[in-house]
Amino acid sequence: MDSDPRRHLGQLGETLACEHLARRGFEILERNYRTRWGELDIVAFDGQALVFCEVKTRRAPGGSGGGPLEAVHGRKRVRLRKMAGRWLIDRRRRPYAAELRFDAIGVTFDAAGRLLELEHVERAF
């Protein structure tokens, strides 16, 4: 059992993101695909687009502070593209997609662990 509260929070955020995508008609093809550059959180398909989705989960800051999506910066985007390329090479038996897309989902909880916001940005980069 994992006792790291940050990891637990991240897993909860990814689960909520998957549920959100499923409600929007996406099929979740894979979660937590590991590569040498890191981990792809979610790979999903909606019948047209193959979506590589980065999920960032945070607790709401006490004062003013940035949201979870601010963590998807330039270096992270480069790594996500590399990881997506590796997934495409490794997963030859995948659905045909007319579009490849990178989305970001930010999940914010309050200090008591209640969901405050789930923000889905399509074509985030």
C-alpha positions as CSV (number, residue, x, y, z in Angstrom):
1,M,0.0,0.0,0.0
2,D,1.3,3.4,-1.0
3,S,1.4,5.9,1.9
4,D,2.7,8.9,-0.1
5,P,-0.2,11.4,0.1
6,R,0.9,13.3,-3.1
7,R,0.9,10.0,-5.1
8,H,-2.5,9.2,-3.7
9,L,-3.8,12.6,-4.6
10,G,-2.4,12.3,-8.1
11,Q,-4.0,8.9,-8.6
12,L,-7.3,10.3,-7.5
13,G,-7.0,13.1,-9.9
14,E,-6.2,10.7,-12.8
15,T,-9.2,8.6,-11.9
16,L,-11.5,11.6,-12.0
17,A,-10.0,12.7,-15.3
18,C,-10.7,9.2,-16.8
19,E,-14.3,9.4,-15.5
20,H,-14.6,12.9,-17.1
21,L,-13.3,11.6,-20.4
22,A,-15.5,8.5,-20.4
23,R,-18.6,10.8,-19.8
24,R,-17.6,12.7,-22.9
25,G,-17.5,9.6,-25.0
26,F,-13.8,8.7,-24.8
27,E,-12.5,5.2,-24.6
28,I,-9.5,5.0,-22.2
29,L,-6.8,3.0,-24.1
30,E,-4.1,3.2,-21.5
31,R,-3.2,4.8,-18.2
32,N,0.3,5.4,-16.7
33,Y,2.3,4.3,-19.8
34,R,6.0,4.4,-18.6
35,T,8.8,5.5,-20.9
36,R,12.4,6.5,-20.3
37,W,11.2,10.2,-20.3
38,G,8.5,9.7,-17.8
39,E,4.9,8.6,-17.8
40,L,1.9,9.3,-20.0
41,D,-1.0,9.7,-17.7
42,I,-3.9,8.9,-20.1
43,V,-4.2,7.8,-23.7
44,A,-7.8,8.1,-24.9
45,F,-9.8,7.8,-28.2
46,D,-13.1,9.4,-29.1
47,G,-13.6,7.8,-32.5
48,Q,-11.8,10.6,-34.3
49,A,-8.9,11.8,-32.1
50,L,-6.2,9.9,-30.3
51,V,-5.6,12.1,-27.2
52,F,-2.5,12.1,-25.0
53,C,-3.7,13.6,-21.8
54,E,-1.5,15.1,-19.1
55,V,-3.2,15.3,-15.7
56,K,-2.1,17.7,-13.0
57,T,-3.7,17.5,-9.5
58,R,-3.2,20.0,-6.7
59,R,-4.7,21.1,-3.4
60,A,-6.0,24.6,-3.5
61,P,-3.4,27.0,-2.2
62,G,-4.2,29.0,1.0
63,G,-3.6,32.3,-0.7
64,S,-3.2,33.3,-4.3
65,G,-1.2,30.8,-6.4
66,G,-1.1,29.1,-9.7
67,G,-3.4,26.4,-10.9
68,P,-2.3,22.9,-11.7
69,L,-2.1,23.4,-15.4
70,E,0.7,25.9,-14.9
71,A,3.0,22.9,-14.4
72,V,2.6,21.9,-18.0
73,H,5.6,24.0,-19.2
74,G,7.9,23.9,-22.2
75,R,10.2,21.1,-21.0
76,K,7.2,19.0,-19.9
77,R,5.6,19.4,-23.3
78,V,8.7,18.2,-25.1
79,R,8.9,15.1,-23.0
80,L,5.2,14.5,-23.5
81,R,5.7,14.5,-27.3
82,K,8.6,12.0,-27.0
83,M,6.4,9.8,-24.8
84,A,3.5,9.9,-27.3
85,G,5.9,9.0,-30.1
86,R,7.1,6.0,-28.1
87,W,3.5,4.9,-27.4
88,L,2.7,5.1,-31.1
89,I,5.7,2.9,-31.9
90,D,4.9,0.4,-29.2
91,R,1.2,0.2,-29.8
92,R,0.8,-0.7,-33.4
93,R,-2.6,-2.4,-32.8
94,R,-4.3,0.9,-31.9
95,P,-7.4,2.5,-33.4
96,Y,-6.9,4.7,-36.5
97,A,-7.2,8.3,-35.6
98,A,-7.6,11.2,-38.0
99,E,-6.2,13.5,-35.4
100,L,-3.5,13.3,-32.7
101,R,-4.0,15.7,-29.8
102,F,-2.4,16.8,-26.5
103,D,-4.9,17.7,-23.8
104,A,-4.3,18.8,-20.3
105,I,-6.6,18.3,-17.3
106,G,-6.2,20.2,-14.1
107,V,-7.8,18.8,-11.0
108,T,-8.0,20.9,-7.8
109,F,-9.1,19.7,-4.4
110,D,-9.6,21.8,-1.2
111,A,-7.8,21.1,2.0
112,A,-10.5,18.6,3.1
113,G,-10.1,16.6,-0.1
114,R,-13.3,17.8,-1.8
115,L,-13.2,18.4,-5.6
116,L,-13.2,22.1,-6.3
117,E,-12.5,22.1,-10.0
118,L,-11.7,19.9,-13.0
119,E,-10.5,21.9,-16.0
120,H,-10.1,20.2,-19.4
121,V,-8.1,22.1,-22.0
122,E,-8.3,20.5,-25.4
123,R,-5.3,21.0,-27.7
124,A,-3.4,22.4,-24.8
125,F,-0.2,22.4,-26.9
